[in-house]
């Protein structure tokens, strides 16, 4: 799957219209500000990965993250797509939400931010052990 294939995604209409893209390719990482258009992404800078197969993609803003994970080794090779939002966190007790701020390397700060926040969502399992259920990237 290529970055240019995303407009064909079943979740395309749920990707934040503006935000940040964090894409992992076999050959490198891309982090940039974007705007969504009907035919795909528009970046504030040039992208060198347009024809490189994706491994993982995160498009996020303050409230929503679209996530795509490509499983090369899977028998069906079907990508996993998920949309997670702040709205889903309203019913989760505060003690089960953990926010971590991650500083970005200097080469990724050209888009105007120096850190991102990861909100981890936890729950207790049947055996009363703490387990990570999901996470969300935000600014």
C-alpha positions as CSV (number, residue, x, y, z in Angstrom):
1,X,0.0,0.0,0.0
2,X,1.3,3.4,-1.0
3,X,0.5,6.8,0.5
4,X,-1.4,7.7,-2.6
5,X,-3.7,4.7,-2.0
6,X,-5.2,6.2,1.2
7,X,-8.0,8.1,-0.6
8,X,-9.4,4.7,-1.5
9,X,-9.6,3.7,2.2
10,X,-13.0,2.9,3.8
11,X,-12.0,5.3,6.6
12,X,-10.9,8.2,4.3
13,X,-13.8,10.4,5.4
14,X,-12.8,9.9,9.1
15,X,-9.2,11.1,8.7
16,X,-8.7,14.5,10.3
17,X,-8.9,17.2,7.6
18,X,-5.7,18.9,8.9
19,X,-3.1,17.6,11.2
20,X,0.2,15.7,11.3
21,X,1.2,12.6,9.5
22,X,3.7,10.1,11.0
23,X,4.5,7.5,8.3
24,X,6.9,4.6,8.6
25,X,8.3,3.1,5.4
26,X,10.9,0.4,5.0
27,X,13.4,3.1,3.9
28,X,12.7,5.7,6.6
29,X,10.2,7.8,8.6
30,X,8.2,10.8,7.5
31,X,6.7,13.4,9.9
32,X,5.0,16.4,8.4
33,X,2.0,18.7,8.6
34,X,-0.8,17.9,6.1
35,X,-4.1,19.0,4.7
36,X,-6.5,16.5,3.3
37,X,-8.0,17.0,-0.2
38,X,-10.4,14.7,-2.2
39,X,-7.5,13.3,-4.1
40,X,-5.1,12.8,-1.2
41,X,-2.7,14.6,1.1
42,X,-1.1,18.0,0.6
43,X,2.1,18.5,2.6
44,X,3.7,21.7,3.7
45,X,7.0,20.4,2.3
46,X,8.1,17.9,-0.3
47,X,7.6,14.2,0.3
48,X,10.1,11.7,-1.0
49,X,8.1,8.6,0.0
50,X,5.1,8.8,-2.4
51,X,6.1,5.6,-4.3
52,X,7.5,3.7,-1.3
53,X,5.3,1.0,0.3
54,X,3.9,2.0,3.7
55,X,4.5,-0.1,6.9
56,X,2.5,2.1,9.3
57,X,0.6,5.4,9.0
58,X,-0.8,7.8,11.7
59,X,-2.8,10.9,10.8
60,X,-3.8,12.9,13.8
61,X,-4.9,16.2,15.3
62,X,-6.0,17.2,18.8
63,X,-9.0,14.9,18.9
64,X,-8.7,12.0,16.4
65,X,-6.1,9.6,15.0
66,X,-6.4,7.5,11.9
67,X,-4.1,4.5,12.0
68,X,-3.1,2.1,9.3
69,X,-0.7,-0.9,9.8
70,X,0.3,-3.0,6.8
71,X,1.1,-6.6,7.6
72,X,3.5,-7.8,5.0
73,X,3.8,-11.2,6.5
74,X,0.1,-11.8,6.9
75,X,-1.4,-14.6,4.7
76,X,-4.1,-12.2,3.4
77,X,-1.8,-9.1,3.6
78,X,-4.8,-7.0,4.6
79,X,-3.9,-3.7,6.2
80,X,-5.4,-3.0,9.7
81,X,-7.2,0.4,9.8
82,X,-8.5,2.0,13.0
83,X,-9.8,5.4,14.0
84,X,-9.5,6.4,17.6
85,X,-10.9,9.6,19.1
86,X,-10.9,11.6,22.3
87,X,-14.7,11.1,22.4
88,X,-14.1,7.4,23.3
89,X,-12.1,8.4,26.4
90,X,-15.0,10.1,28.1
91,X,-16.2,6.9,29.9
92,X,-12.7,5.8,30.9
93,X,-11.7,6.6,34.5
94,X,-8.8,9.2,34.7
95,X,-6.6,6.7,36.5
96,X,-6.7,4.4,33.4
97,X,-5.6,7.1,31.0
98,X,-1.9,7.8,30.9
99,X,-0.4,10.7,28.8
100,X,3.2,10.7,27.8
101,X,4.9,13.6,26.0
102,X,7.4,12.6,23.4
103,X,10.0,15.1,22.3
104,X,10.7,15.0,18.6
105,X,14.1,14.9,17.0
106,X,15.2,18.2,15.6
107,X,14.8,17.0,12.0
108,X,11.1,16.5,12.6
109,X,10.4,19.9,14.2
110,X,10.3,21.9,11.0
111,X,6.5,21.5,10.9
112,X,6.1,23.7,14.0
113,X,5.9,21.4,17.0
114,X,8.6,20.0,19.3
115,X,6.6,17.2,20.9
116,X,3.6,14.9,20.6
117,X,1.5,13.3,23.3
118,X,0.6,9.6,23.4
119,X,-2.6,8.9,25.4
120,X,-2.5,5.3,26.6
121,X,-5.8,3.6,27.5
122,X,-5.7,0.9,30.1
123,X,-8.2,-1.5,31.7
124,X,-8.1,-4.3,34.1
125,X,-8.3,-7.9,32.8
126,X,-10.4,-10.7,34.1
127,X,-7.5,-11.6,36.4
128,X,-7.2,-8.0,37.7
129,X,-4.0,-7.2,35.8
130,X,-3.5,-3.9,34.1
131,X,-3.5,-4.2,30.3
132,X,-3.0,-1.6,27.5
133,X,-6.2,-1.6,25.3
134,X,-5.3,1.2,22.9
135,X,-3.4,4.5,22.4
136,X,-3.9,7.7,20.6
137,X,-1.4,10.2,19.2
138,X,-2.2,13.9,19.7
139,X,-0.6,17.3,19.7
